[in-house]
Amino acid sequence: MKEIVLATLLLVAMGIGACSTVVPATLYQMRGLDPLTADPADIALRVDLPEGLGLLPGSGTLELRAMDTDGAVWFGRFPITMVGDVLQVAPEVHADLRALQAEIRARKAEDPDSISGSLGVDFEPCSDTADIPETARVSVDIRLAADAAFLPLLRDAPLADALEMAALEELTLCP
């Protein structure tokens, strides 16, 4: 699948090796973000893609994964949707995500040092045209709370680095 992947391990960073384009000040401001207490309705991503690119409807998901030292794994994959110009967790799965967060928090309360985890978001871009230059770039902003401003997370990253594909020409045509 040709996805742009964002991953969080209590901090949010580009999960594709483009760390030099992640905005350090935003990561610092996000250090208090806990994927186990963050309200799914409040976190939003705004993606700035080059002209001619869009997001394939229905392709986005948020993944919450936690592991403990005993080998137990908690995992959930939840659809994300475009609401206006931002990506958000689909409202119909907020309760499911909150339940998974509570389950992981309960285990973490028993033994705080035994749990590690990640929160990731992925989506598949699509193209309106076959003429996407190899030098195309992408930016991503994140909002941590409903009343908060968007913060720059990823600035001017090479699109080719963000796509899990050999060439931009392989993109699906947008519907």
MARROKE-649571 format. One record per residue (C-alpha): x, z, y; residue in three letters; residue number from 0. Coordinates in nm, 3 decimals, always signed. Example, Ala and Ser with C-alpha at 12.3 -4.5 7.8 and 13.67 -1.06 7.14 Angstrom:
BEGIN
R,xx,zz,yy,aa,i
R,+1.230,+0.780,-0.450,Ala,0 .
R,+1.367,+0.714,-0.106,Ser,1 .
//
This chain:
BEGIN
R,xx,zz,yy,aa,i
R,+0.000,+0.000,+0.000,Met,0 .
R,+0.124,-0.079,+0.350,Lys,1 .
R,+0.078,+0.257,+0.519,Glu,2 .
R,+0.201,+0.434,+0.824,Ile,3 .
R,+0.263,+0.786,+0.703,Val,4 .
R,+0.282,+1.103,+0.906,Leu,5 .
R,+0.370,+1.426,+0.729,Ala,6 .
R,+0.375,+1.791,+0.830,Thr,7 .
R,+0.563,+2.079,+0.679,Leu,8 .
R,+0.431,+2.340,+0.920,Leu,9 .
R,+0.574,+2.108,+1.182,Leu,10 .
R,+0.477,+1.746,+1.219,Val,11 .
R,+0.742,+1.479,+1.171,Ala,12 .
R,+0.743,+1.115,+1.080,Met,13 .
R,+0.756,+1.096,+0.703,Gly,14 .
R,+0.938,+0.767,+0.696,Ile,15 .
R,+1.284,+0.835,+0.829,Gly,16 .
R,+1.215,+0.764,+1.195,Ala,17 .
R,+1.299,+1.119,+1.299,Cys,18 .
R,+1.506,+1.006,+1.595,Ser,19 .
R,+1.186,+0.886,+1.761,Thr,20 .
R,+0.995,+1.211,+1.706,Val,21 .
R,+0.961,+1.398,+2.036,Val,22 .
R,+1.147,+1.732,+1.993,Pro,23 .
R,+0.955,+1.908,+2.273,Ala,24 .
R,+0.628,+1.839,+2.093,Thr,25 .
R,+0.764,+1.974,+1.766,Leu,26 .
R,+0.871,+2.289,+1.951,Tyr,27 .
R,+0.525,+2.327,+2.107,Gln,28 .
R,+0.371,+2.279,+1.761,Met,29 .
R,+0.578,+2.546,+1.588,Arg,30 .
R,+0.276,+2.778,+1.583,Gly,31 .
R,+0.050,+2.521,+1.416,Leu,32 .
R,-0.045,+2.644,+1.074,Asp,33 .
R,-0.219,+2.384,+0.857,Pro,34 .
R,-0.392,+2.671,+0.678,Leu,35 .
R,-0.567,+2.799,+0.991,Thr,36 .
R,-0.600,+2.484,+1.202,Ala,37 .
R,-0.962,+2.376,+1.237,Asp,38 .
R,-0.996,+2.029,+1.083,Pro,39 .
R,-1.233,+1.933,+1.365,Ala,40 .
R,-0.971,+2.007,+1.632,Asp,41 .
R,-0.666,+1.808,+1.521,Ile,42 .
R,-0.658,+1.448,+1.634,Ala,43 .
R,-0.404,+1.167,+1.636,Leu,44 .
R,-0.393,+0.879,+1.879,Arg,45 .
R,-0.199,+0.577,+1.755,Val,46 .
R,-0.061,+0.313,+1.992,Asp,47 .
R,+0.000,-0.004,+1.793,Leu,48 .
R,+0.128,-0.334,+1.929,Pro,49 .
R,-0.121,-0.596,+2.039,Glu,50 .
R,-0.265,-0.775,+1.737,Gly,51 .
R,-0.252,-0.470,+1.511,Leu,52 .
R,-0.533,-0.231,+1.427,Gly,53 .
R,-0.620,+0.027,+1.168,Leu,54 .
R,-0.797,-0.086,+0.852,Leu,55 .
R,-1.134,+0.091,+0.854,Pro,56 .
R,-1.168,+0.349,+0.577,Gly,57 .
R,-0.797,+0.349,+0.493,Ser,58 .
R,-0.702,+0.684,+0.647,Gly,59 .
R,-0.662,+1.014,+0.466,Thr,60 .
R,-0.535,+1.361,+0.535,Leu,61 .
R,-0.357,+1.536,+0.248,Glu,62 .
R,-0.306,+1.910,+0.221,Leu,63 .
R,-0.070,+2.024,-0.053,Arg,64 .
R,+0.069,+2.366,-0.135,Ala,65 .
R,+0.290,+2.483,-0.418,Met,66 .
R,+0.392,+2.830,-0.526,Asp,67 .
R,+0.704,+2.942,-0.706,Thr,68 .
R,+0.505,+2.981,-1.030,Asp,69 .
R,+0.432,+2.607,-1.032,Gly,70 .
R,+0.069,+2.624,-0.921,Ala,71 .
R,-0.036,+2.336,-0.694,Val,72 .
R,-0.328,+2.312,-0.456,Trp,73 .
R,-0.407,+1.964,-0.331,Phe,74 .
R,-0.681,+1.789,-0.141,Gly,75 .
R,-0.716,+1.440,+0.002,Arg,76 .
R,-0.973,+1.399,+0.280,Phe,77 .
R,-1.087,+1.084,+0.460,Pro,78 .
R,-1.003,+1.043,+0.827,Ile,79 .
R,-1.204,+0.827,+1.058,Thr,80 .
R,-1.159,+0.664,+1.393,Met,81 .
R,-1.365,+0.850,+1.653,Val,82 .
R,-1.333,+0.661,+1.978,Gly,83 .
R,-0.960,+0.601,+2.007,Asp,84 .
R,-0.845,+0.892,+1.787,Val,85 .
R,-0.815,+0.964,+1.416,Leu,86 .
R,-0.993,+1.278,+1.296,Gln,87 .
R,-1.088,+1.433,+0.964,Val,88 .
R,-1.430,+1.300,+0.864,Ala,89 .
R,-1.690,+1.565,+0.954,Pro,90 .
R,-1.856,+1.549,+0.611,Glu,91 .
R,-1.540,+1.695,+0.447,Val,92 .
R,-1.460,+1.970,+0.699,His,93 .
R,-1.615,+2.235,+0.470,Ala,94 .
R,-1.413,+2.111,+0.171,Asp,95 .
R,-1.090,+2.120,+0.369,Leu,96 .
R,-1.167,+2.467,+0.506,Arg,97 .
R,-1.233,+2.589,+0.149,Ala,98 .
R,-0.895,+2.456,+0.033,Leu,99 .
R,-0.723,+2.614,+0.332,Gln,100 .
R,-0.888,+2.950,+0.247,Ala,101 .
R,-0.782,+2.925,-0.118,Glu,102 .
R,-0.420,+2.861,-0.020,Ile,103 .
R,-0.428,+3.136,+0.246,Arg,104 .
R,-0.551,+3.383,-0.017,Ala,105 .
R,-0.258,+3.300,-0.246,Arg,106 .
R,-0.018,+3.318,+0.046,Lys,107 .
R,-0.154,+3.663,+0.139,Ala,108 .
R,-0.063,+3.787,-0.211,Glu,109 .
R,+0.299,+3.670,-0.178,Asp,110 .
R,+0.388,+3.509,+0.156,Pro,111 .
R,+0.729,+3.386,+0.043,Asp,112 .
R,+0.602,+3.207,-0.266,Ser,113 .
R,+0.408,+2.928,-0.095,Ile,114 .
R,+0.537,+2.606,+0.057,Ser,115 .
R,+0.326,+2.316,+0.165,Gly,116 .
R,+0.265,+2.006,+0.363,Ser,117 .
R,-0.005,+1.837,+0.563,Leu,118 .
R,+0.010,+1.459,+0.583,Gly,119 .
R,-0.191,+1.180,+0.738,Val,120 .
R,-0.171,+0.819,+0.633,Asp,121 .
R,-0.354,+0.503,+0.726,Phe,122 .
R,-0.311,+0.134,+0.671,Glu,123 .
R,-0.262,-0.100,+0.966,Pro,124 .
R,-0.413,-0.445,+0.972,Cys,125 .
R,-0.340,-0.754,+1.177,Ser,126 .
R,-0.556,-0.977,+1.393,Asp,127 .
R,-0.281,-1.236,+1.384,Thr,128 .
R,+0.014,-1.339,+1.175,Ala,129 .
R,+0.246,-1.327,+1.479,Asp,130 .
R,+0.363,-0.965,+1.481,Ile,131 .
R,+0.723,-0.961,+1.602,Pro,132 .
R,+0.982,-0.785,+1.387,Glu,133 .
R,+1.069,-0.581,+1.697,Thr,134 .
R,+0.716,-0.432,+1.725,Ala,135 .
R,+0.702,-0.058,+1.795,Arg,136 .
R,+0.448,+0.223,+1.745,Val,137 .
R,+0.377,+0.553,+1.922,Ser,138 .
R,+0.166,+0.848,+1.807,Val,139 .
R,+0.022,+1.136,+2.010,Asp,140 .
R,-0.128,+1.453,+1.861,Ile,141 .
R,-0.383,+1.702,+1.988,Arg,142 .
R,-0.374,+2.046,+1.828,Leu,143 .
R,-0.697,+2.189,+1.966,Ala,144 .
R,-1.019,+2.037,+2.097,Ala,145 .
R,-0.947,+2.148,+2.454,Asp,146 .
R,-0.574,+2.068,+2.445,Ala,147 .
R,-0.396,+1.767,+2.588,Ala,148 .
R,-0.245,+1.503,+2.363,Phe,149 .
R,+0.127,+1.552,+2.313,Leu,150 .
R,+0.373,+1.273,+2.230,Pro,151 .
R,+0.473,+1.306,+1.866,Leu,152 .
R,+0.637,+0.972,+1.798,Leu,153 .
R,+0.764,+0.750,+2.075,Arg,154 .
R,+0.849,+0.386,+2.049,Asp,155 .
R,+0.937,+0.386,+1.678,Ala,156 .
R,+1.017,+0.053,+1.512,Pro,157 .
R,+0.700,-0.057,+1.334,Leu,158 .
R,+0.902,-0.208,+1.051,Ala,159 .
R,+1.045,+0.140,+0.978,Asp,160 .
R,+0.698,+0.296,+0.978,Ala,161 .
R,+0.546,+0.045,+0.736,Leu,162 .
R,+0.604,+0.081,+0.365,Glu,163 .
R,+0.645,-0.292,+0.315,Met,164 .
R,+0.907,-0.559,+0.311,Ala,165 .
R,+0.773,-0.769,+0.597,Ala,166 .
R,+0.513,-0.748,+0.872,Leu,167 .
R,+0.364,-1.075,+0.744,Glu,168 .
R,+0.225,-0.883,+0.444,Glu,169 .
R,-0.030,-0.700,+0.660,Leu,170 .
R,-0.398,-0.725,+0.567,Thr,171 .
R,-0.611,-0.917,+0.814,Leu,172 .
R,-0.843,-0.691,+1.015,Cys,173 .
R,-1.213,-0.733,+0.936,Pro,174 .
//
